[in-house]
Amino acid sequence: MDIVIADAGPLIALAKITHLHILKDLFSGILITQAVVNECLQAQTDDALLIKKALESGWLKCVENPPFKHALSKSLGLGEQSSIEYALQSDSNTLLILDDALARKHALRNQLNIVGTAALLFAAQRKALITDAEVVIAELNQTGYRISSLVVSQLKISMI
């Protein structure tokens, strides 16, 4: 992929369990819109601090929110809307990191490439960046970030 764009949910979730570095290890750089930055940094938490450090180090890069030219659901958050819109306006081959079901539906409807946090964790396992994706997913679930067992089962089957 030429451009990787992340929504706030996966960033916050991975930062909460101190696994944000997995994204850095998988991709040379990730773009996030200003709306996503605002969402990630609104709380004074440890995960927000990790995301702020990633922005300061440069592998996570903030881009301005694009002007909205496409009809997207008002039910989507501003971060999701701006991430999808940025991908739609990009001239490059893009990959969106999204977990929200409605956001994924809109991205797919617009023929965008998407990947979820769970799939990234299994990719990290295949590349020996982590030992066991399911253990990391269990950690995410313990923080309240839900990844269904059906998704995990489907990803395990695809690894075979």
N, C-alpha and C positions, 0 to 999 in steps of 0.2 A: 504494500500500500504506500502511496505517496504521502498521504496525510492521515493521521490518526486523531480523532476528535473524541473527547470523553465528556460524559455527563457527570454531574456532581455525585449521584448515588454511588456508583462504583468507586470513585475516588475516596469518598468519605468512608465507605464500608471497609476498603482495604487499609486505609490509614488508621481506622479504629483498632485494627488488629496488628498494626505495625507491619503490614505487608505491601505498602504502596510501592516499594522498591521493585516488586514483580513487574509492574508496568514499565519501569525504566529498563529492566533487564530484557523485556520482550520487544520494546520499541525504542528507536533512537530518540524520538521526541513525540510529545503529545500536545495537541492544541486544546485549549479550553476557552470558551467565550467569557467575556466579562461577567455575564449573568451567572455562569457556573462558578467563577471565582468568588463573586459576592455570596453565593449560596454556601460554598465550602468554608469561607472565612467568617461567616456571620457570628459564629459562636467562638468564645475563647476557650477552646478545648485542645487536648493533645493532638487529635487528628487534624484540626485546623492548622496547628503549628507545623505538622509534617507536610501538609499540602503547601503551606507558605514557604517552607524550606525548599521544596521541590520547584516552586516557581522561581525562587531566588537563585537556585543552582542552574536553571535554564532548561532542564529536560522537559519540564512542564511549562508551556508558553501560553500566555494570555493573548487573545485576539479580541478586537472590538466586536460587540454584538453586530451582526449584519442587519441591514435594513430588511424588514419582512416583506417578501414578495409572493410567498406561497400561502395558500389557505391551510393552516394547521389548527387543530382543535384547541379551543380556549381552555380545555380541561388539562392541557399539558402545562407544566411549569415553564417559567421563562427560560430556565437553563436548558430544558429539553427542546423548547421551541427554537432557541438561538443555536443550539448544537445542530439540530436537523437542518435549519435554514442555512447555516454556514456550509454544511456538507452539500446541500442542494446548489449553492452558488459557487462552489469550488470547481475549478477547471480540472482538478487532479482526481486521481483514483483515491477515494476516501474510505475509511473504516470508522464506524461509529461504535463507541463502547457505551451501550445502553442496557439497562435492566428493566426499566418500567415497561409494563405490557402495552399500554396505550402508545407510548413513544416508539416502541419497537414496531407496532402495527403501522403507524404513520411513516416511519422510515422505510419499512418494507413496501408499503403502498407506493412510495416514491422511488422504488428500486435502488435503495441505498444498501451498502454492505454494513451489516451489524454483527456485533459479537457481545456476549454477556460476560459478566464476571466469572461465572462458573466455567464457561468454555476457556477463558483465559487461564484459569487455574489449572485446568487439565493440560493446556498447552505448556504451561510452566513446568508441570510434572514431567511431560514428555521430554522437555529440554533439560531436565534434572536441575531446575532452578528451585524446586520444592520437592520434598519427599512424597507427600501424599495430598492430593487436591481435596479429597474427601475430608481430611482432618481440618484443613483450612476452611472449607465450606461449613463444617460443624462449628468452628469458631465464629464465623460470620452469623450463623443462625443463632448462636448464643447471645450475640449483641443485638438481636432483633432484626437483622437483615436477612430476610427469608429467601432461600433458594430451595425450591421444592425437590423432594426425593425423586420425582419423575424426571426432572431435568438432569439430575445427577445420574440416574439410571441410563438415560438416553446418551449422555456424554461418555459413560463407561463403555457402553456397547460400541460407540463409534471409535473408541480407542483400539478395539480388537482387530 
